[in-house]
Amino acid sequence: MESLTISEWLLTELKQGRFPPRMPTHRRVYEAIRRAIATQHLTPGARLPSTRSLAEELGLSRNTLLAAFEQLHEEGYVVSQIGSGTRVAATLPESFVTTQESGATPQTETARNTTSLSKRGTIAAGPSDQPSYEVQPFTPGEDDFSAFPTQIWRRLLNRQWRDPQPAFLDYGHAGGHLPLRHAIANYLRMSRTVNLTVEQVLITSGTQQSIDLCARMLTDYGDRVWVENPCYWGARRVLEVNGLTLHPVAVDDEGMAPSNTDFRNPPRLIYTTPSHQYPKGVAMSYGRRRLLLDYAASRGAWILEDDYDSEFRFEGRPLSSLQGMDQSGCVLYMGTFSKVMYPGIKLGYIVVPPDLAERFKRGLYELQRPGQVVIQAALADFIEEGHFSTHIRRLRQLYKERRYLLQKALAPVTNVGARLPPAGSGLHLVVELPPTCDDVRVAELAAEQGLRVYPLSHYSVGDKREKGLIIGYAYAATDRIMTYGRILADVIQAALSN
Ligand SMILES: Cc1ncc(COP(=O)(O)O)c(C=O)c1O
């Protein structure tokens, strides 16, 4: 360690206030010690002061220190031995990744050999721009959990559990629970103009897994994949881990906008969010859809259509799916129950072209033996009995109002050079900031006010970094959203006026 003692170092770290305002103190202490380890201020084997003395020196309660130490212990950062106190573990859980991050060389040959990750493992476990803090009013991607009809859901689950068929306790069938596949097929035909038979529907554990399955089944290491720039981080990570070469394609007001240079580099896969581009929020125009479909068909490329939140369209006619316009069978359509039900349900689906259906079903079964049959059966009832549509209608009203109020509260930011692009759907909106603005800093300033928003630049692929803020409104209570919105508007205005 340099000239500072560990308690002095921690004190400085805690005072710098780089933590979200509502983060509990024990969690701050834990993060600060973890950072000391990651940056090698505390090296493997180093002894930590006792919780009692650290508590005194940091001016905190001993319980706070005990809670922080317990978490470090549970996660393998420190070890405790009677007589020698608490020491930094010799083999750290993230030693490979963190030494890379800090630019330091690994400690010993043994440590490297026992903890080195594969290339794909390193990407999977690499630093993420996505904070893992508790949900706050504007956290993007969150639903209003309080609106979920828990009583109905409990009743439907109980019905399945009351007299469960033995098969419900076994592994699931390949492709997923048949009644749920039927319910999804009916829903997609009616609501999303998807052309399909039930054989084409496969249940997955969400979009991440759907993308992973497509990447494994349709690509080889090094293949090129077009992604929108900016792009959904979850898709990006999965595609990278599969060893694919990401080729960023710009997004304009008509959605994904491939240039002539892009067209000269045909991809194997095209990942796109046509109904509501994530994160920018635009819908893909009809002309662009035709262009993309014709290009993919002529080059033998597959299109992965991620239709993650199209249920929440507040204005205009519902947009048709890209899959519904596809004549050549090049679109794989993906949906999720994370937004309408709740994220923890971890269920999604993929509609694959007829010729691929059987092989995808077998592949999915081999790669991830399916389960969760009881939940799938309850979900099938939830859809077939009309609760799903009722719930969507309710949420649509709720989110429409929140969106309206938030737009109103944020309107003053357009006077200082920010832009609020028109968008009539989804669970988040984007405030575009001037190119010179440091959107990460603006997001930090908002976090100091208890408002977690995401900087748009974090979603960039490649060098072109657009600046802005992504603001979720589904989770913020209707009677508070104007207040939060005004606070955020003040933060943005102050940042842009400086
Ligand atoms: C663009 C996009 N696709 C899909 C999802 C949902 O993914 P999953 O089904 O894995 O929860 C999200 C979640 O925020 C998303 O933003």
The ligand as a Gaussian input file, in Angstrom:
#p B3LYP/6-31G(d) Opt

LIG

0 1
 C      -34.056000      -4.895000     -25.984000
 C      -34.440000      -5.890000     -24.943000
 N      -34.741000      -7.140000     -25.320000
 C      -35.120000      -8.066000     -24.415000
 C      -35.209000      -7.771000     -23.078000
 C      -35.715000      -8.825000     -22.105000
 O      -34.837000      -9.834000     -21.995000
 P      -35.192000     -11.111000     -21.093000
 O      -36.336000     -11.826000     -21.732000
 O      -33.934000     -11.904000     -21.202000
 O      -35.530000     -10.634000     -19.736000
 C      -34.866000      -6.503000     -22.632000
 C      -34.888000      -6.190000     -21.191000
 O      -34.700000      -5.112000     -20.718000
 C      -34.498000      -5.539000     -23.587000
 O      -34.199000      -4.286000     -23.215000

